[in-house]
Amino acid sequence: MEALSVQDRLDIADVLARYCIALDSRDWGLLDQVFTPDATAHYGRAGRPSGLPAIVAVVRSSLERLDASQHFIGTSLVEPDGEGEARGRTYLIAQHVRDGLPGGSQFVVAGTYVDRFVRTPRGWRIRERRLVETWTRGNPAVLSRPSV
């Protein structure tokens, strides 16, 4: 199995960071530099979108109404998984703020991103992402979608 070079590891770390920056800055176009066009995501309570436009729609609808969010990533292990592919596990803590809600304005999610990466002509991208929640704190209504 082909080893990952130092440059591969740095490029994958940039993809992970780019995801957090895209979400917290609400720069949805930046997600094009994170996911493959046919990517899938498993976000638990937020859904299981398939394809980049669907992923963007899910994260956008979850975060746009917030006053702020901060996605922190920490410990990350990325290993080769075949020619031009890798798998990774990255710890996260995501803080979400929506002022003025009964029950509190903050909701924190901690867990692990379990990713499958692929090297494309445009660089490393996430082909599949799964959010595995470890714990939460605060008011889950912060992330609730408005009633119709």
N, C-alpha and C positions, 0 to 999 in steps of 0.2 A: 504494500500500500504506500502510495506517495505521501511523504511527510509534508507538513505545512511549513513554508518558509517563514522567516521573521517578517518579511513584507506581507505575506498572506495574513498572518496574525494581526499585524497592525491595521491592514485593510478591513478585516472583519471587526476589529475593535471600533474602527470608524463607523461601520454600518450600525453597530449597536448604539453608539453615541448619537449618530444621526437620527435614529428612531426617537430617542428621548427628546432631542432638540426640536424635531418636527412637531411632536405632540405638544410640548410646552410652549412653543412659539406660535402654534397654530399654522405652521407652514406646511400645508397638506401636500403641496407639490414636491416637497423634499422626500416624501415617502417613495417616490419613483426611484430614488437612489438607495432605498432600503430593501424593497421587495421585488421579486420577479413579477411580470405581468400576470402569471397564472398562480401566484402564491395563495396559500390557504392560511387561515388563522383560527385558533380556538381560544376565544376570550372568556369562556365560562358564561357568566350571567349576561355579558354583552353580545354574545352570539358567536357564530362560526362562519364568517364571511369567506367567500372563495373568489379570487381574482382581485387585482389591485384596486379597481374602482369600488368594490364592495368593502374591502378593508378600510379604505379611506372614508367611506360613508359611515362605517361603524365607529371608528375612532373619532371622527368629526362630530357625529351626533352625541357621543358620550361626553366630549370635552368642550364643545363650543359654548355651552351655556354656563360653564364654570367661570368663577372670577379668577382662578389661578390653578395651576397644577405644576408639580415637579416630579419627574421620573428620575430616580437615582438608580444606577446600576453599580454592582460591586463585583464580587468574586465571579470569575468567568473561566470556564474550562472549554476549550475548543479543540476538537480532535479530528484528524482526517477520517473520511468515510468513503473512500473510493476516489477515482480519478476526478479531480476538480470539484469534489464535494467535501463537506465537513458537517459535523454535528456539534452543538454547543449547549451548555447549561450556564445561565447567568442569573445571579441573584438580583432582585429589584425591591425597591420600596417606592411606591407611587403615592404622593400626597395630592389630594383633591380638595379644593375650597370653593364653596358656594355660599356666600353670605346671606344671612337673614332667614335661614330655614329653621323651623321648629325642630328641636332635637340636636341642634349643633350644625356648624358650618364646615366641618372637616370630616373627611373619610380617607383612611390610609389603607392601602393594599400592599402586602408584602408577599413575595413568592419567588418563583423561578420562571424565567423564559427558557423553554426547551425549543431549540431551533435546529433546522436543517438548512445549511448554506450551500450555494452553488456558485461556481466561478462562471461568470458570463463575459461576453465581449466588452461589457461596460463595467466590469469589476464584480466583486463578491456581492451577492444578494441573498436575502432570506427567501427560501422557497416554502417553508412551513414554520409557523410559530405557534406554540402552545403556551398559554399562561397557566401555571399551576400555583394557585393561591395557597399560602402557608398560614397566614393570619390576616385579620382585618381589625381596625379600630375606628370608632367614631360612628357617624351617622350615614348609613347606606343610602339614604334619600338624596344625598349630595349627588350621586351618580344616576338617580332614577330619571327616567324619561317622563316628560309631561304627559298627563292623561289626555286622551282624545275625546 
